[in-house]
Amino acid sequence: MKRILQNKLFMTSFTADLLSNFGDTLFYLALMNYVLVLPDATLAISAISISELLPTLAEVFTGYWADKTKYKLNTILATLFFRVMIYSIVGILMGFQPALWIVIIVAILNFFSDISGQYESGLFTPISIYIISDEDREQAMSFRQAISQVSRIGFLSLGGLFITWFSYQHIAFINAGTFLVSALIMLSIYKPLNKLVPKEVSHSTKDKSHFFNNLKTAYENVKSLPIVFKTCIIAIFLNAVFSSVNTLMLRYIHDLPNFFIINSQTTLVIMSTSITISGIIGSVLGMTLLKNTSLTTLLKCATISPVIVYLGFGLGNIYIVVFGLMLVGLLSSALNPKFSAIILNSLPKDSLATTLGGLGTALQSGYLVLGVTVSTLITFIPPYIIVWTLLGFSLLLVLYILLYAKFDTIEEK
């Protein structure tokens, strides 16, 4: 841990990331409250939900572009300044009277911001390999995850205050400012990063292979790791059943008189804070009591979570929903560092962003398809029909994993 804390490049780049996360958290809370005050909230909720889901479809492409991008460090800075511009435009739009047309434009801009963020992540991934050694990687990722989750609690608390203190327009401008400061922080470590990372990684690439050839290689890389490949198959279905939680939460808060804690604003903050706290606990347990627990055991336990969540929706009890979300937050935080360390320590660095992008797209494919479907259907059919359908699907997934899934032959390497 001491080596991690003394690693200036790791800590500085992590600080820049935390700052931009604060802006995103603040803006998300503001946008959700903005949507709820509109008379045509259902269409607005669908527009925002779809804008959050669609970028997952592009992750495999942004990963490929990141691997092929020359001057990765320069491009990282460019993506940050691009997002400054996007949220400055959003800030101008938020100065008008709240309306559905504003939400639609903001949803489109949010889509491009998320694409830019994915691209930036893909650019930085192969560079980050040289900042932390292989033996410290799992611990560094657990530390990063835990601090991010602790910080998120503060972000949510501040966010709740900021929403009462500032207008939606001011919050959009604050978000733009966080990306500007993040860019300046990254600029301050540009030279040492440039010296540390091999030139072929940070500056250019000679590989001109076709996109589909790279994607095939990425698939072969993942399939060569049985624990990763089989875990991904189950994770695809888990992500799918969780894809509609935010959409249903907003709809239930809007429609049901008692489906909230104090008020809608407090409910969103409490829900996010509870998940974050459980994530912190999961990160700590992952480094202690659950350190030697297998990835597949944690994944099996995680399949219980969507059953609890959708049962809570079906009963109209928000406390059960929050408990289910806390459970998945705990388990996912315990298993994510294990999963990520296996990948980063095993995959070739020259195609790392493409592989991770393809993996991310695969993991989110069910999330995207079911999420967009639900976001569309919720404008036409009662939400309780969707809830009971997803509950049935979740129960079938649990039965499949407990009775038929063959995990006993998987070896974690």
C-alpha positions, 0 to 999 in steps of 0.5 A: 500500500505504501508504494501505491500512496507514494506513486505520484503518477498514479495518485495524480491521475486518480485525483483528476479522475475523481474530480471529473467524477464529482462533476458527473455525479452532481450533474446526474443528480441535477438532471434527474431532478430536472426531468421529474419536474417536467409535466411529460416526465415519461418521455424525458425519462426514456430519452435520458435512459436511452442516452445512457445506454447507447454508448455501451454499443460503441465501446468496442469501437472506441477501444479499437480507435484508442489502440490505433490512436497516435499521440495518446496522451495528447488525445486524452487532453483533447477529450477532456477539453471536448467535454468542457465544451459539451457541458458549457453548451448544456449550461447555456441550454439549462438557462431556458425554461425547463422543457422536453426539447432541452432534455432531448438535446441534453440527452444527445450531448450526454451521449457524445460526452459518454463516448468521449469518456469511453475513448479517453478510458481506452487511451489511458488503459495501456498507459496505466499498465506502466504506472503500477506493477503487476504485483501491486495491480489488484491492491491498487485497483481495490484501493482506487475502487474503495476511495472512489466509493468513499468519495462518492458519498461526499459527492452525493452529499455535496450534490444534494446541497448544490442542487438546493443552492445552485440552478441547473444551469450553474451545475452544468457549468460546474461540471464543465469546470471539473473537466477543465481542472482535470485536464490541467492536472493531467497536463501537469504530469504530461512529461513524466508520463511521456518518459515512463511509457514506451514511445510505441504505446504513448505516441504511435502504433505501427499496427494497421490491422483491420478492425474485425481482425483485431476483434477476432484477436480480442475474442481469442484473448478472452477465450484463452482465459476460462475464468474470464470467458465463463464469468462474462457469459453470466455477467451479460445476463446479470447486466441485462436484468439490472438495466432497467432499474434507474428507469423504473425507479424514476417512473415509480417515484413519479407515479406512486405516492409512497415510493420515496424516502422523504422526497424524490431528491432525497430518495435518489441521494439515499439510493446512490449513497447506500449502494456506495457504502455497500461498495466500500464494504465490499472493497474492504471485504475483498481485501480481507475476509473474501480475499480467497473467495473465488470469482465464481462463488461471488458471481453466484451470490450476486445472482440473488440481487435482482430477485430482491430488487424486482420483488421490492418493485413488485411490492411497491417497497423502496426499502427492499429495492435499496437493500437489493441494490446494496447487496449487488454493490457489495458483491460486485465491489468484492469481485471486480478487482479480482476480475480486472487484475486477471485481465490486465495481467494476462492480456497483450498490451498492444491490443488491450483497449480493443480487447477491453472494449470488446469485452465491455460491449459484450458485457453490456449487450444485454444491458443495452438491448433490454434497457432500451426495450424497457425505456421504450415500452414504459411509455406504452405499458404499465411498469408493473408488467415490466417488473414482474416479467423481469422478476421471473427472468431473474428467478430463471437465471438463479435456477439455471446457475444453481442447477445447471451452470458448470463452474466447478471446472473453471480454474482461476489463474 
